[in-house]
Amino acid sequence: MTELQRYLAEEVAEDHADGIITRREAMRRLSLLGVSGAAAVAMLGAFAAGAAEAEAGAATRRRSHGPESTEWAPVATEPITFPGPTATLQAAWAPALNPRGGVLVIHENRGLNDHIRTVAGRLAASGFSALALDLLSEEGGTGAFPGEAEVAAALAQIPPERFDADMKAAVTELARRLPRAPLSAIGFCFGGGMVWRLLAAGEGRLAAAAPFYGPFPEGGDLGGTRAAVLAVYGGLDARVNATRDAAKAAVEAARLRHEFVTFTQADHAFFNDTGARFNAPAAAEAYRRVLDWFGGARPGH
């Protein structure tokens, strides 16, 4: 099992441990990811045990299922296509009225869905034109799959190097649409890991990046980028936090301007207001910090 496949399988096991999906659905999703029955049972058992041990701390989480914001309504996105390294790429584009910069948005393992389009639209309403890339473009796009499980299974089969190349092509498209503007990248969960990969792949055109609770790639070297990094974590997200020290060491070794922020009472995926782990206060503060961080980015930094 590759590093990416392991991460996606662990996402399923964690969702089951937190009661978000049933055991039957978890087994189905793990099967789609190529995990054998015995390995799936063992993984679900291990994550369930870990969730039980953390239950007392998790009980203090502050959750809300309504957005807490006074920001402008999100800008409507439009579907666009542009040339990729090996095929036409699909994305959602949200143009700001008077853009202060551009942002590449990388989706979770659920693909380019309405939530991610809304994130792009919020960024545009806040002054940053946003391009949300569909990493399943060559497979026909996220909409070509019947559900989230099939989307994750398809992502697991793609060589990560293709993601790197497609993201770089998206930066090129963003730069074409916003010449001389500072460019940034943001991603969530799987997408946070992809933002780390993009930086490790030597993308030097980004002025800033904000990976949200994304796993740092094994052996990642950030020497080829100049981006200022705002890394966001949930304090209850032990699985991804296990890679935080490696990420911090890599950022420091590359001498990048950086800030690592951990919201102690927030869990994995706390920014997603359509999910069970949404934490409104943490999400609002994280978004404020992202806008400040991207607002301070400079072209060619």
N, C-alpha and C positions, 0 to 999 in steps of 0.2 A: 504494500500500500504506500502510495506516495505521500509526501508531506501535505499536499493539498487535499488528497482524498481522506487522509486521517482527520484533518481539520473539519471537513464537511460531515464526516461520520460522527465526530464528537459533537457537532452542532445538533444532530438528531438526538443523540443520547441525552444531551443536556436539556433539550426541549421536553423529552419524555420525563426526565427526572423532576422538572419543574411543573409537570402536569399540563403542559401546553398541548401535547399530542398523546394519544393512547399508545399502549404497548403494541397493539396490532399495527397501528400506523407507523410506529417507529421501526418495527421489524420490516415492514414493507419498504420504507425509505432506505433502510440499511441494505436491504437486498438489491435495490436499484443501484446503490453505490458499490455493489460487488462484495459486500461483507457477508461471509458465510453465516449460517444459522447459529453455530456454536459460538463464533466470535461475537455475533450480535448480542446473544444472550449474556455473554460475559461483560460486554461493554455496557449494556443497559444496567446490569447488576452493579457494576462498579460505580457508575454515575448516580444511581439511586442511593447507594450507601453514602457517597459523598454529599448528596443533597440532604440526607437525613442529619448528618453531622453538622451541617451549616444552617439547619432550620432555625435555631434560636436567633442567630444573627440576622438571617434573612427576614424574620418576622418583624424587624424594626424598619424595613424598607418603607420609604414614602412613595406611594404610587398614586397616580391620577390618570384618568382616561379622558381628560379634556384639555385642549391646548391652553396654555397660560401665556398669552402674548398680546402685545398692543401693536405689533408690526403691521405693515400694509398687507393686504391680501396677496397671495402668490400670483405671479405673472403666469398666464397660460402658456404651456409649452407647445411646441410644434414638432412633429416628426421630421427628421432630416436624414440624409445619407451623404456620405463622402468617401473618397477612396481610402482603402486600407492597404496593408502590405500584400495581401493575397486575395482580398475580396472587398466588396462594398460594405462599409460599416453603417450601422444604424444608431441613431441617438435621438434624444429629446433636447430641443434647444429652447432656452428661455432668455430672451434679450432684455437687458436692463435699459431703462429710458436714457439715463446718462451714466454709462458704465464706469465704475472706478477700477475695474479689472475683470478678469475672466476666471472661471472656476470649472475644472473638470470634476464631475461627480461620478463616483464608482459605486455601483449598487451592491447590496447584500447578496447572499446566495439564493435569494428569491428572484433575482433578475431585475430588469428594468420594468418596474411596476408603478402603479399610481403614487405610492408613497415616495418613491425616488423622484418621480416627476414633480411632486409637490415640493420636495427639498430644493430641486433646481429652481422652481418658481419662487420659492421664498428667498433664495439667494438673489435672484433677479430683482425682486421687489426691494431688497436691501442694497441694491446698487451694483451687484456683480453678475454680469451675464454668465449663464451656466450652461454647460453641455454635459448631459448625462448619457454616457456611452452604454450601449448594450453589448456586453461581452459574448453574447450568443448570436451575434449578427450573422456569422457564417452558417449557423444552423437554422437560419430563418427568423431569428429574433426570439425574445422571451415569449411573445404571444403565440409562437408555433407549438408550445408545449401545454399539455392539459392542466398541469398543476405545479406547485412549488417543489414537490419531490422530484418530478421529472426534470425540472430546471436545474436543481442541485446535482442530480445524477449526470446531466449533460455537461455541466461545468467541470465536474470531476474528471471527465474523459479528455479534456482539452490540455495540451501541453502548456504549462505556465509561461513558457517563452512566447507563445502566441499572444497571451494576454499582454505581455510587456510590449510587443510590437504594435498591437492594436491601440494600447493606451498612448504610446508615443505618436501614432497617427492622429489620435484625437487631440493631443496637444498641438500638433501641426494645424489641424482644422481650427482650433480655438485661436491660435496665433493669427491665422489668416483672417478670421472674422474680427479680431481685436488687435490690429497692429499697434505695436509700441505700448500696449497695456500690460501691467503685471499679471502674470498667470499663476494660479494656485490649483491645488488638487485636494479633494476631500473624499473619503470613503468610509463605509460602515461595515463592521464585522468582516466578512469575506472581502468586501471592498476596502476596508482599512488595511488588510493584509496586502491587497493589490497596490495600494498607494505606497506601502513600504517597498514592494517589489519594483515599482516604477522608479523610485529614488535609487534603489540598489542597482537598477539597470542602467544607471548613468544619465538619466534625464536631467539635463542641465538648464533647461529653459524655465523651470518653475522657480518663482520667487518665494513661494510658501507652500506648505502642505499640512493637512490636518487628518491624520489617520485616527479614526475612532475605533477603539478596542479591536485592533487588527493584530493578528499574530505576526511577529517579525520573522522573516525567512531565515532559515538556518544558514549561518555563514554569510549573512548579508553584509555587504561593504558599501558604505554611502559616500565613498571618496569622489564619486563622479558627479555629485549634485551640489548645488549651492543653496538649496531651498531652506528657509527657516521653518523648523518643524514644531508644530503644536500637537503633541500626542495626548489623546484623551482616553481615559480608562475608567471602568467602574470598579469600585473597591470590592464588590462581591463577586467579581468575574475572575475567580482563581485560575481558570484554565488559560485564558489569554494573558493574564498578568504574569504567568510563568515565563513569558518571553520579554517582559518589560525591561529587565536588567540588560538583556542582550541588545535591545533597541537603544537604550540609553548609552550603553558603551559604544555602539556604532556611531551614534550621533556625535558623541564627544570626541571619538577618534577622528571623525571627519571635520571637527571644529565648526559645526553648524550652529547657528543661533537656534535655541530650542527652549521649550517649556513642556514639562510632563505634568499633566493635571489628572488627579484621581479623585473622583466623586465617591466618597467612602460608603455612602448608603445606596449607591446605584449598582445595577447589575449589567451584565452583557446586554447590548441592544437597548439601552435605556433611552436613546434618542428617538426611537421609532414609536410615534404616537398611535400606530395601529397595532402594536404588539402588546403582549401580556407583561413585559418587563418595563414598560414606559414609566419614566420618572420625570414628571413635569418640571419640578424645580431644577433638577440637574440638567435637563435638556435645555431649559431656558438660559441657564448660566453658561452652558457649553456653547450655545449658539452665539451669545453675546461675545464670548471670548474669541470664537472663530471670526466673527465680523471685525473685531478689533485687530486680530492677527493678520487677516487678509488685507485689511485697510492700511496696515503699516508696511505691506510688501512693496517692493520697488522693482521696476523692470530691470533685468540684468543683474539683480542681486545675487 
